[in-house]
Each structure stands twice: as C-alpha cells, then as structure tokens.
Amino acid sequence: MIVGILDWGGGNLASVERALRRVGADTVLSADPREMERADRLVFPGVGRFGDVMEGLRARGLDRLLIDAVAGARPVLGICVGLQALFEGSSESPGTAGLGLLRGRVRRFERGKVPQIGWNRVEPAGAAADGAIAPDHYYFVNSYHADPEDESVVAGWTDYHGRFASAVAWRSVLATQFHPEKSGPAGLALLRRWLGEEP
C-alpha cells in the first residue's frame, strides 16, 4: 500500500510523513497529481491560512485530485486545515471557496483563548466515527473550526468553550481538526486504524 502525502506548498509535511512511516506506511510526498494517482490512499495535511491552502491546492491541480479520489472511493485523510478545506468556505478567507465536498462553513472561535493550543478530548460521534475515532486526548492548534450543516458527518466532538466538530467522516474521507502526528500513542493508533492495521 502506498500512501500519498499532498505537497500543496506548505504544511506540516515532514512530521506527518514520519508518523506514517512509524506505523509502517510506504509514503510518497509530491505536488504532482499524476504521481499521486498511483497512491492507494491520500493524506492532505493543512497548516496555515485557509486561503493559502486552497490557492496552493488549485495551483497544482490537487483540488481536482481530491475530488476525483472521493468520487472513486479512494481513502483520504485530512488533517487540520485539511478538514476545513472540505467545506464551502471559511471566515478566515472570505471570498475563497473551499472544496465544497461537505456543506457548511468554517468559523473562528468566539470564546476562550484563540488559538486553541494543546491537548483536548475527542468523543466519537455515532455512525460517522465507525471505529476510526477513539475517545482520547489529541493535540490541537486551531483558531477556526468547521460548522457542518449536516451533523451526520461529524465523527468526533470536542468542547472548547462550547462543542465543535473535531472530526468528520463522509464516504471515503476521514478528517481531523487535531493533529494525529503530534498526538502521541493515540494519534499513531488512529493512523493505524485508518490504514486498516488496527481494530
């Protein structure tokens, strides 16, 4: 199995690749959609501004790669802004369209210290979690969070001065607002489950 890591021009790529290799994945890191076509699974790490991430994706044709991957039921893991980009847009970058795979928008936290930095608990949410999300503490760095129109896609909830969707699952997509690659044993276990190597 080859896991393709999308290089959209920024993000936490090296630590994501190290974590995937630690759990036994064969990885390829590339900005070339043609090279990513040979990957069995795709990882979309996003760290930075929503608008920059979307611009980087579109400039390289990686937006179409992701849309086609979901249409073809190829597993996709989104991380941080990689979750946010699945939605229609974000208040961080007004006027910049997201991938629009999921209905809803991304909004800034209105209470508490922003950004949220550190460990917080994730509780699995119903059928969408499907065993992929275990109840545990994971590592977050985020000022914005997704607000899905359809709560059936929510795979995990977290409380930060109010409940927000910290993981979503839809078709072949699993995406987390937290960083599995920075979340110690819990994060590595999540990656193993996503790879189908751990129940």
Secondary structure, DSSP 8 states (H G I E B T S, - for coil): -EEEEE--S-SSHHHHHHHHHHTT-EEEEES-HHHHTT-SEEEEEE-S-HHHHHHHHHHHTHHHHHHHHHHTT--EEEEEHHHHTTSSEETTSTT-B---SSSEEEEE--SSSSSEEEEEEEEE-HHHHTTSS-SEEEEEEESEEEEES-GGGEEEEEESSSEEEEEEEETTEEEESSBGGGSHHHHHHHHHHHTTS--
